[in-house]
Amino acid sequence: MDKEEKILLIQCLLYDIRLNWGDDIESRINLVKKICLELGGDFETLAKQCDAFLDMKNKCGYVDGRFFREEFPYGYENMYNLHSLINTLSNRSQEFKKYAKNITYPDIVFRDGKQFYE
């Protein structure tokens, strides 16, 4: 998985957390954090925000998924500025597809998600 796919995966996972911030959130947050640490640089800031998100969740019982909407230099809504990819699954690497299976709403997150999982 190249750098652009990693950034796209982070964007898709954070958007999915926004859509579903109740089910299996810790595994998705930890995956985002893992990829951020692999990328390094500014993404280490995002990894720390993942820790802050989990700390708030543990203290409050839940945290709204909008937490990441505008965090980091771009937030998930504008993270497309960091890569030149379209959020599809059909033309992604096998590694990307493997990690994308953690996304709970692929039919909403990916343009071709419904067809991919049928």
C-alpha positions as CSV (number, residue, x, y, z in Angstrom):
1,M,0.0,0.0,0.0
2,D,1.5,3.3,-1.0
3,K,1.4,6.6,0.9
4,E,-1.6,7.9,-1.0
5,E,-3.6,4.7,-0.3
6,K,-2.7,5.0,3.4
7,I,-4.0,8.5,3.5
8,L,-7.2,7.5,1.7
9,L,-7.6,4.7,4.1
10,I,-7.2,7.0,7.1
11,Q,-9.8,9.4,5.6
12,C,-12.3,6.5,5.0
13,L,-11.8,5.1,8.4
14,L,-12.3,8.4,10.1
15,Y,-15.4,9.1,8.0
16,D,-16.7,5.6,9.0
17,I,-16.1,6.4,12.6
18,R,-18.3,9.5,12.1
19,L,-21.0,7.4,10.6
20,N,-20.8,4.7,13.3
21,W,-19.2,5.8,16.6
22,G,-20.8,3.0,18.6
23,D,-19.7,-0.3,17.2
24,D,-16.1,-1.6,17.4
25,I,-14.6,1.9,17.4
26,E,-11.4,1.0,19.2
27,S,-10.1,-1.3,16.5
28,R,-10.8,1.3,13.8
29,I,-9.1,4.0,15.8
30,N,-6.1,1.8,16.5
31,L,-5.8,1.0,12.8
32,V,-5.8,4.8,12.0
33,K,-3.2,5.3,14.7
34,K,-1.0,2.5,13.3
35,I,-1.1,3.9,9.8
36,C,-0.4,7.4,11.1
37,L,2.6,6.2,12.9
38,E,3.8,4.4,9.8
39,L,3.5,7.7,7.8
40,G,5.2,9.8,10.5
41,G,5.6,13.6,10.3
42,D,2.3,15.5,10.8
43,F,0.4,12.2,11.0
44,E,2.0,11.6,14.4
45,T,-0.2,14.5,15.6
46,L,-3.2,12.7,14.3
47,A,-2.1,9.5,16.1
48,K,-2.0,11.5,19.4
49,Q,-5.5,12.8,18.6
50,C,-6.6,9.1,18.3
51,D,-5.3,8.6,21.8
52,A,-7.2,11.7,23.0
53,F,-10.4,10.4,21.4
54,L,-10.1,7.0,23.1
55,D,-9.3,8.7,26.5
56,M,-12.5,10.8,26.1
57,K,-14.5,7.7,25.1
58,N,-13.3,5.8,28.2
59,K,-14.1,8.7,30.5
60,C,-17.4,9.7,29.0
61,G,-18.7,6.4,27.7
62,Y,-19.0,7.7,24.1
63,V,-17.5,10.4,21.9
64,D,-19.1,11.8,18.8
65,G,-17.4,10.8,15.6
66,R,-17.3,14.4,14.5
67,F,-14.2,14.7,16.6
68,F,-12.0,14.1,13.5
69,R,-14.0,16.1,11.0
70,E,-11.9,19.2,11.2
71,E,-8.9,18.1,13.3
72,F,-5.4,17.7,11.8
73,P,-4.4,20.0,9.0
74,Y,-7.4,18.9,6.9
75,G,-9.7,16.6,8.9
76,Y,-11.5,13.8,7.1
77,E,-13.7,16.1,5.2
78,N,-10.8,17.7,3.4
79,M,-8.1,15.0,3.6
80,Y,-8.5,14.5,-0.1
81,N,-6.1,17.4,-0.5
82,L,-3.4,15.1,0.7
83,H,-3.9,12.4,-2.0
84,S,-5.1,12.3,-5.6
85,L,-7.4,9.2,-5.2
86,I,-11.1,8.7,-5.5
87,N,-12.7,6.7,-2.6
88,T,-13.2,3.5,-4.5
89,L,-12.3,-0.1,-3.6
90,S,-12.1,-1.7,-7.1
91,N,-8.8,-0.3,-8.1
92,R,-7.0,-0.5,-4.7
93,S,-4.2,-2.8,-3.5
94,Q,-4.9,-6.1,-1.8
95,E,-3.5,-4.6,1.4
96,F,-5.9,-1.6,1.2
97,K,-8.8,-4.0,0.6
98,K,-7.8,-6.1,3.6
99,Y,-7.8,-3.1,6.0
100,A,-10.9,-1.6,4.4
101,K,-12.9,-4.6,5.7
102,N,-12.8,-2.8,9.1
103,I,-15.1,-0.2,7.7
104,T,-18.7,-0.7,8.9
105,Y,-20.5,1.3,6.2
106,P,-18.6,0.5,2.9
107,D,-21.6,1.3,0.8
108,I,-21.6,4.9,2.1
109,V,-17.8,5.4,2.4
110,F,-16.8,4.0,-1.0
111,R,-18.4,5.0,-4.3
112,D,-18.3,1.3,-5.3
113,G,-18.7,-0.1,-1.8
114,K,-22.1,-1.7,-2.3
115,Q,-21.0,-3.6,-5.5
116,F,-17.7,-4.6,-3.9
117,Y,-19.3,-6.3,-0.9
118,E,-22.3,-7.9,-2.7
